[in-house]
Amino acid sequence: MDAHRATTIDLSSPQARADPYPAYAALRREQPVYRDAKRNVLIVSRYADVVRVLRDADGFSTRLASFETTLLGAEPQAHARVRRIVGRAFAAARVKKLTALVEARASDLVERLVGRDGCDLIGALARPLPLLVVAALLGLDQARLPDLARWSRAVLSRRNRSTAAAAAKEIRSAREFFASHIAALGRGRGDEHVAPFFAKPAPDEGLTIDELVDVAMLLIVAGTVTTQSLIGSSLLMLVQDQACQARLRVDAQAIPLYVEEMLRHESSVQRVVRVATKATDIAGVPIPQGAVVEVIIGSANHDAEKFADGDEFRLGREPNEHIAFGSGRHFCLGAQLARLEAGILLETVLRRLPVMTRADPRQPIAFGSIPAVRGPDRLNVFFRAQA
């Protein structure tokens, strides 16, 4: 198979941004390893091939493609050490202890909407909840939420030529802030919700200040924008599918299944980048050493070879071996926390707010401008009493 074809597929086009799934299907069908000559990357789109790349952390490096050097960008031995320490804060028992915090923050946000005729659900709920939770984990007060949002966008837009310089400046500012903030946390007790490795002196946990800053930077990206997108997509589906909204209002037990299928159907992280550390091949296409390989998680999670009728949303799909949180060595540490936030917020919304309908159904949904992340940027709704 050849990576070069006459067919040109532009995943950055407005059509693909609005609905990438037809383009993904064409890639899987016609050219599962596609060379994007404009960006000089090889795009991998089939489930089996994507999983292979994600699980082969030695053959396809994150270190050469990452903005930090402690977790995604670390050598295997160093990565294992840091992941073991950081993983304690995201273990199931620890995440369960955050339930009350998430419930309180979600309730506060939703109660502000009770009695209103409508709102933008992204600005009112999906965007602030992950920021509030991450702020608590980092020991920050709510006045810092705009900074967290700005810094996370800077990290995600650092590869865009038009915004790279401004992003680099913001990232430097963020790192300087966190170096000072983490040192201060280490001298005090810290709030009960603060991730333990941030609230103690670095030597006690074996992490340096630089490593802790890297972890903080990763957390403000992986813990905010991606969870916002999951929540936003989940709310969008409920607004567009009134039957599903009605079912979940009377069957809250189905909400975790709904979140799981949403993770597959509208994966927040649509694509990630790896760099080939040695010459190899994927689906018969030669991959030279040093090649930039972009794996399309959003495409893999729709692959009919893995998921029957993969383009359909099926509540309670079983089995559902999606890879929305990655696979292998770099599987997302915050997966359970993202599920918790989405589930609690949806339950609170459906319990406390009236039926939601789109305020402007004829207007196309605007999705965020960051290609790697998919989720609605705004979702204006009306609330109406149930019949």
N, C-alpha and C positions, 0 to 999 in steps of 0.2 A: 504494500500500500504506500502511496506517495502522499506527503503532507501538502503538496502543491496541487491545486485544482483550479479550474476556470471559475468555479463558483466563488463569489466574494461574500462573506458574511461579516457585517459590521455590528458588533455587540454594543457599540457606543452610539448608534443611531437613535434618534428620538423614538422610532418604532420599537426598537429592541429595549430601550429603557422603560417604555410603557408596558411592554409585554415581551419578555425575552424568550418565552417558551417555544414559540414556533421556530425561532433561530436555533435554539438548543436542539430541537428535534431534527432539524436539517443537519446540524453538525454530527449528531449521533448516527444518523442514517447515511450521510454522504461522506463525511470526513471526520472521523472520531479524533484524529490528531490533525489540527488545522493550524497552518502557519499564518499568523497575522503579521504581514510584512510591514505594515505601518508602525507597529509597536515592537516588532522583532521578538515575538513570543510564540511558543507552541501551545495551542489551546487543546486541552484534553477534556472530553465531554461524557464518555460512557462510565457507568457506575463502577464496573470492574476495574477499569484503567485508573479512574480517580482514586479508588480505594488503594490500589497498588502503590500509586505515587505517595499518598498520604502515609501509608504504613512503612514505606521504605525511607526512613528518615536519614539513613546513611547515604543512599544513592541520590536522594533529592533533598537538598539542604534548605532549612529555614534560616540557618545562620547567615547565609550569603544574601538573603532577601529581607532580613528583619531590621527594624528601627532600633532594637535594643539587643543586648548581648548576654542577658541573664537567663531568660527562659526560651523564647522562640529563637534567639540568636546565639545560644550557648552550644559548646561542644557537648557530646553525649554525657560524659561523666559529670561535668559541672551542671548540666541541665537536670540530671537525676537528683543531685543534691538539693538544688533549689526547689524543684518540683515537690520533693518529699516534704520540705519545710512549709512551702506555701500551700500544699495540698491539705494540710491539717485544718486550715481555716475554711476549706470548702468541702470537708468531709460531711457525710450525711447528717451525723449528729450535730455538728456545728451549724449547718444550714438550717436544720430544724429549729435550733435556738433562735434563729433570726425571724421565725414566723411571726411572732408578736410585733416585731419592729416593722416588717413589711405590711402586716395588717393595719397597724396604726397609721403608717404613711399613706397607704391606699385609701383608707377610710377618710382621712383628712382631705385628700384630693377630691374624692367622690362627693363628700358632703357639701363641698363648695358649689356643686352643680345641682343639688336638690332644689327643686322649685323653679329652675331656669327653663326657658323655652328651647335652648339649644346651645351649642358651643363647638369649638374645634377640639375634638377628642385627643388629637396628637399633642397640641399645646397644653391642654388641661390635664391629661393623664399619662399618655405614653411617654412623653419626653421627661417630665419631672420625676416620676417614680424611680426609674433606675438611677438618676442623678442623686436623689435623696438617699437611696440605699448605699451607693458607693461612697457618698460623703460620710455616712455613718461608719463604714468600714475603714475609712481613712482618717477618721477623727476630725472632720471638717464641719464647720457650721454652715447653715444654709446660705449665708451670704456669698459663699464660694461656688455656688451652683453655676452661675454664668461662666466662671473661669473654667470649671470642669468641662462644660459643654464646648467652650471655645478651644481648649487644649485637645480634646478628643477629635474634634474636626480637623485640627491642624495635623495631627498624626496621620489621619486617614487621607488627607489631601497633600501630603508631603511629596508625592510622586508627580503631581500635576505641575507641569512647567510654569504655568501662569501663576500658581500660588505657592510654589516651593520656597521662595525666599521668605515670604511672610510666615509660612508654616514653620520653617526652621527657627525663626525668631521666637514664635510662640512656644515651640518645644523647648528651646533654651530657657525661656522664662519659667516654664512649668518645672523643669528639672531643678532649677535654682530654688524655686519655692519649696518643692518637696524635700530637697536636701535639708533645708532649714526646718521645715515642719516635722519631718521624721526624727531629726535630732532632738527637737523639743518634746515630741511624744515619748522618746526614749528616756527622758529625764523625769517624766511623770507617770502616773498610773494609767491614764487613758480611760476612755469610756468603755463600758462593758461590751459594746457592740464592735469596737475597733478590732480589726484582725490582729491576732496576738503578736505577729512578727513586726507590726508597725508600732505597737504600744510598749515594746520592751527595748532595752538597749540592744543594738545590733549584735554584739559579740555573744549575747545569751542564746541567740538562735543561729549563730554562724553565718549571718548575712551581713555584708558590708553596707554602708550607707549608699554607695553607688548601686549595689544590687537591689536594695530596697526601693530606691528611686525608679529603677527599671520596672520593678513589680508594680509600683504605683502607676507608672505611665501605661503599662499594659492593662491594668485594672480599669483605668478611666476610659479606655477604648472598648475593651471586651465586655466591660460591665455596664456600659451606658448606651452607646449607639446601637449595638446589636440587639440588646434587650428591648430598647425603644422600638426597633423595627419589628421584633416579634410581637410585641403588644399592639403596635399600630396595625399590622397585617391581621391580627386576630380580631381587632375591633372592626376593621374594614369588612372582613368576611361576614361578621354578625350583622352589620348594617345592610349588606347587600343580600344576605340570605335570611329572610325573615322567618322561614320555617326552622332553620337551625337556631336562630336567636330564641324563638319560642320554646324549642325543645330544651335548651340549656337553662332557661328560666325555671322550668319545672323539674329538671334533672341535673342538679349541680354535680352529681357524681360523674357525669360525662365530661366535665370541663377538662380534667387531665388528658383524656383521650383526644379532645378537641385541640388542646395545645400541642400534643405530640404530632398529630396529623398536620397542624399548621407549620410546625418546624420542618416537616418534609415538603409540604406543598409550596410554601413561600419561605424558603430558607433565608434567614437574615443575612448571613454571610454567603454570598452567591459564588465567590471565587477567591482562591488564595494562590499565592505564588511560591514556587520552589525553584531551585537552581540545580541542574544535574551536576553531580560531582564526578561523574565518569561517563564515558560513552556507553549507551545502551539503546534499547528500542522499546517503543510502546505500540502495540497493535500492528507490529511490522514496520513501523516508521522509525528510521534511525534518529536517535537523540544524541547529539554531540555533547561532549563534556563542556560545561559552562552555559549550556542552553537554558534560557528562562522558560519555565514550564508553568502555565496557568491552568489549574484544575478547576472545573466549573461544578461546584457542589450543587448549585441550583439545577443544573442539567442532570447530574447523576441521580438526584432524588426524584426525577421524573422518568427515569429510564424504564421503559416497559419490559426490558429483559429482567429487571429486578422487582418492579412494582406494577402489578396488573392495572391497566388503565391509569398509568402514572400521572396523567394530566388532570385527573378527577380528584376532588376533595372527598375523601371517604371517612366520615367520623367512625372511629373504632377499627380502622384498618389493621389487619393482623395477618402476617407479621408486618412490622414497620421498622425495618432496619435502616433507617435514614442516617445520613452522615452530616446533619446540620451542624453538629458540634465537632466535626472533624473525625479523625480515626487514627489509631496508633499512638505514638509517643507524645504527640502534641494535642491529644483530645482535650477539649476545653475544660479547664478546671471549674469554671463557673456554671456548668451546664445545669446542675440542680438548683442553683440560685435563680437562674433565668426562668426555669420552669415554675419555681415557687412564686416569683414576682408576677408572671403572666397569669398563673392560675388564681392567685389571690385577687388581683385587680379585676379580672373578668367576673369572678364570683361576686365581688362587691358591687360592680357596675350593674350586673343583672338583678341583684337583690334590691338595690337602692334607687335605681333610675328607671323611668318609664321606657317604653318601646322606643328604639332609636331608628330613625330613617334619615337618609341623606338629604341635606338641605338643598343641594344643587346636583341632582342626579344626572343632568345632561352635561355637566362639566367633567372632563376627564380627570382622573386622580393624578395629582402631581407626586411623583416619587423623588426621593432625595437625589442629590447630584453626585454622590460618591458611588462609582460604578460597582465596587466590591460589595456594597451593602444595599439590600432591597427592603424598602418599607415606605409607606405613604408619608408625605411631608406635611400634609394637612388632611383633616377629615371633618368637614363641617356637617353637623347633624341637627335635626329637630328631635325633641322629646315629645311623645304624645301618650296620653293615658291608654292603658290596655282596655280593649273592648270588653 
